[in-house]
Amino acid sequence: MDEVREILANMGLGQFANSFESEGYDNVKLIEALTSEDAEELCDSTGMKKGHKTTFCRQYKQKFSLSNALINQERLALRQYLM
């Protein structure tokens, strides 16, 4: 949970750390696995106002979209290798 708190604090959204934990997002791996739609839903369920949601979603995409794209490429390469 400390990593999640740190990420949110770095985004200027540390006040939502307890809400993320209440929603079950107490692990960075869970946040990394979010789709853009899931991230928006999480923002809504944690009570973020529109500005906070925009900040989270924009920074989420910058931080995690690249790593998700690389993971998907690795999965595709592994599937092709196994075929």
C-alpha positions in Angstrom: 0.0 0.0 0.0 2.9 2.3 0.6 3.7 2.4 -3.1 0.2 3.2 -4.0 0.2 6.1 -1.4 3.5 7.3 -2.9 2.2 7.3 -6.5 -1.0 9.1 -5.5 1.0 11.6 -3.4 3.3 12.3 -6.4 0.3 13.0 -8.5 -1.0 15.4 -5.9 -3.8 13.0 -5.0 -2.6 11.6 -1.7 -5.9 12.3 -0.1 -7.4 9.5 -2.1 -5.1 6.7 -0.7 -7.5 5.4 1.8 -10.3 5.4 -0.8 -8.1 3.4 -3.2 -7.4 0.9 -0.4 -11.1 0.7 0.5 -11.8 -0.2 -3.2 -9.2 -3.0 -3.0 -6.4 -1.2 -4.8 -3.7 -1.6 -2.3 -1.1 -2.9 -4.7 0.7 -1.2 -7.6 0.2 -4.3 -9.7 -3.5 -3.9 -9.5 -3.3 -0.3 -10.6 -0.9 -1.2 -13.5 -3.5 -3.7 -14.7 -6.3 -1.1 -15.0 -7.6 -0.3 -18.4 -8.4 3.4 -19.1 -12.1 2.6 -18.5 -11.3 0.9 -15.2 -9.2 3.9 -14.1 -12.1 6.2 -14.8 -14.5 4.0 -12.9 -12.1 3.8 -10.0 -11.9 7.6 -9.9 -15.7 7.8 -9.8 -16.0 5.1 -7.0 -13.4 6.9 -4.9 -15.3 10.2 -5.1 -12.8 12.1 -7.1 -14.0 15.4 -8.5 -13.6 16.1 -12.2 -10.3 17.9 -11.9 -8.8 15.1 -9.7 -10.1 12.5 -12.2 -8.5 14.3 -15.1 -5.2 14.5 -13.2 -5.2 10.9 -12.3 -6.3 9.6 -15.7 -3.7 11.8 -17.5 -0.9 10.8 -15.3 -2.0 7.2 -15.2 -1.8 7.0 -19.0 1.6 8.6 -19.0 3.0 6.3 -16.3 1.3 3.0 -17.0 0.2 2.9 -20.7 3.8 2.4 -21.9 4.4 -0.5 -19.5 1.1 -2.1 -20.4 1.9 -1.8 -24.1 5.3 -3.5 -23.5 3.6 -6.3 -21.5 1.1 -6.8 -24.3 3.9 -7.0 -26.9 5.7 -9.5 -24.8 2.6 -11.6 -24.4 2.0 -11.5 -28.2 5.6 -12.5 -28.9 5.3 -15.4 -26.4 2.1 -16.7 -28.0 3.7 -16.5 -31.5 6.7 -18.4 -30.2 4.6 -21.1 -28.6 2.6 -21.7 -31.8 
